[in-house]
Amino acid sequence: MGHMRLNKIIADAGITSRRGADELIGSGRVSVDGVTVRELGSKCDPEKNQVKVDGETIHRAMTKTYLALHKPKGVLSTMFDPDGRPSLSDFVDFRTERLFHVGRLDKDSEGLILLTNDGDLTFRATHPSFGLKKTYIIEFDGQLPLGVDKSLLSGIELEDGMGRVSSFKELSQRWIEVTIHEGRYHIIRRLMEAVGIDVLRLIRTRFGPISLGDTPEGRWRDLNDGELIKLRKVLQF
């Protein structure tokens, strides 16, 4: 197999994404053959060298898992919460793979979130350069402000820079649908607040080419081959 980047080896083991692996390496939590490695970009041979994270030997995942989960409101987008609050692992705790989530939804938001042990896919799907589209439906209170669609499409100045949606559709008197490329912290909620929309519910219905479909709340399904082909095509690998 030869030498591979250490962050890829860690990601392939389902520990975290490549970006997360770099953070582990930089903080001195990774060792190779008993020697702590802190240099980003380090390589080793996973078949010859023993890699440990926090003292635990890791093993590359031989099979890949890709799940689409319908996250309920009130659940944290983390695989473990030290305070015992509801987390994503509560819905897949019987699975033997070490899964991690692709991107996040805030606690009060609902809808589609992907779970996988594929570090390469996670890295690409969350990297800003790929600009994966995410679609949300929003239940709101009151009336839509006049010209709100044009404001959101042209862009709103937020405290951390300009934010905009790439599409806007009024579904009914209480629901709208928006699509966005970026994934900044609470970006949808902050945009809605900036234009005077009172959000009651925020539900992600699509993540790139993957649709939530009719997956019930709190349940998950395996991505099918067609979905994976489309997702890999969008992510260029």
N, C-alpha and C positions, 0 to 999 in steps of 0.2 A: 504493500500500500504506500509506503514511503512517508515522508514528513508532511504534516498538515499544520495549518495554523491552529494554535491552541484554542482560540475562541470558537472555531468551527467544531473541534473535537468536543468541547463542552456543550455547544448547542446541539450537536448530533446526539448527545446523551440525554437530551430532554431536560437539562438543568435550567436553562434560560435561553434567551436569544443571543446572537453574537454580540450585540451592544451590551446586554447584561453581563455576558461573559467577560468583556473587556473591563467592566466595572469590578467584577470579582478579581480579575488578575491585578488590576491597579491597586486594589485594597489589600493585596497580599494573602488572599484566601485560597490561592491555587498553587499546587506544588507538582513537580515532575521528578519522579524517582527520589522523592524526599527533599528536594531543593525548592524553596519558594521562588516562584517566578512572578516578577512584577512588570516586565517589559512587554508592552503591547506589540503584537506582531510576531511573538515567539512561536516557534514550531517544534513539533516532536513527532515521533512515530507512534500512533495509538496501539499498534500491535506489539511494540517492543518496550515502550515506556509506560510507567505507571503514573496516571494522572489522578490527583486527588483534589477535591473541593471541600474545604472545611474539614479536612482529614478523612473524608470518605472517598474511596476509590470509585471512579465513574466508569461506565461501560457504554459504548456507542449503541444507540438503538438500531436494531436490525430491520425493524418494520416501522413504517410511518403511520401515524394516526391523524385524521383530520375530521373534527367534529364541528357541527353548527349548533350552538346552544341558544335557546331563547331565555335570556337572563330576565328574571322578574325584578320589579322595583324593590329596593331595599337590600339588594345583594351587592357586596363589594366585588369589584373586578380584580380580585386577587385569588390565588390558589390556597392561601392560608391567612387567617387573621389571628394574631396572638391574643386578641381580646374575645375571641369566640363568636364574633358576629358572622352572619351568613356570608359565605363566600362561594366562588365557583366550584370548588372541590366538593361541596355538599351534593352536587348533582352528578358527579362522576367518581365518587369515593370508592366504588367497587372495581374500578378499572386498575389494571396493574401498571400501565404506562405512566411515566412521569410527564404529565402534561403541563403546558403553560398557555396563557391566553395571548391572542394576537390583538394588540391594542386594548383600549379600555372603553367602558361606559361608566358614567358617574353613578353613584349609588341610587339616585332617584330616577335614573333613566332605565328603559327596558329595551328588549329586542335582541338582535343578532350579535353574537360574539363568537369568534372561532377559537377552538382549543386544538393544540397540536403538540407533537414532539419533534417537529421539523424546524430546526433552528434557522436554516437558510430561508425558508418561506416566511417565517416570522420576521426576520431581519428585513427582507424586501418589502413585505406587506406593511411594515410600520415606518419605512424610511421615506422621508418627505420627497425624495427625488422621483419616486414612482407615482406619487400623487393619486393613490387609489381612491376612487369615488365612494362616498358613503351617503346613503339616502335615509332620511328620517321623515316620519309623519309626526305632526305636532297637534295636539288638542289644545285649544286656547280659549280663554274667557273673554267675553265682550266682542267688540267689533274690530276688524282689521283696520289699522290706520290707513288713511288715503296715501296711495303711492308707495306702500311698504315694499312691494315687489321690486320696483325700480331702485329703491334705496339699498335693498339687500343684494341685488345683482350688480350694482355699480360699486358697492363697497362701503363699509362703515369703519371709521377710525376708532379703534379700541386702545386700551392703555398699553398693549404690547404690539401695536401695529395695525395695519389695515386688514379687515376681515370681510369676506364676501361669500355668497352662495353661488353655485354655478347653474342652478335651476330653481325655480319657484313655481308651485302650482297650488291653487286654491281648490281643495277637494270638496268642501261643504262649508256651511256656515260656522262650523266649529273645528274643522281640520284643514291643515295645509301640509304640503310635502316639499321638502327642500333637499338638495344634493350639495355636498361640499367635498373639496379635495383634501383639505388640511385636517390636522387632528390636535390643534392646540387645546389647552386646558379649558373645559367648559365652553368651547367656542360657540356652539349652537345656542346655548342658554344666554351667553353674553350678547350675541347678536340680536336675539329676540328681545332682550331687555333694552338694548340700545334703541330699538325702533318702536318700543311700547307695546310689545305682544306679551300678554300674561300667559305663560306656559302652564298648562295643567298636566299634560302627559307628553313625554318625549320617547319615541319608539324608533330604534334603528331597524329598517326593513331590508337594507341591502348593504353588503360590504364588497365593493368591486362587483364581480359577476355573480356573487353568491347571494341568494335571496332567502329571507326568513321563511317565506312561504306559509304553510299552515302548521308549522312546528308549534306545538302547544307550549304555553308558558311553563318554564321549569323543566322542559324536556330537551333532548338533543337528538341529532341524527348524524349518520356518517355522510360526508360529502361523496357524491357519486363520481365516476370517472370523467364524465363530461364536465362537471363543475371544476374538477382539478385541472383538466386540460385548459379550460378557459382562464382559471386563476393563474396558472403557470405562464400562459401566453401573455397576460396583462403584466405579470411581474418579470417577464423576459428571461425565464429559465425553465 
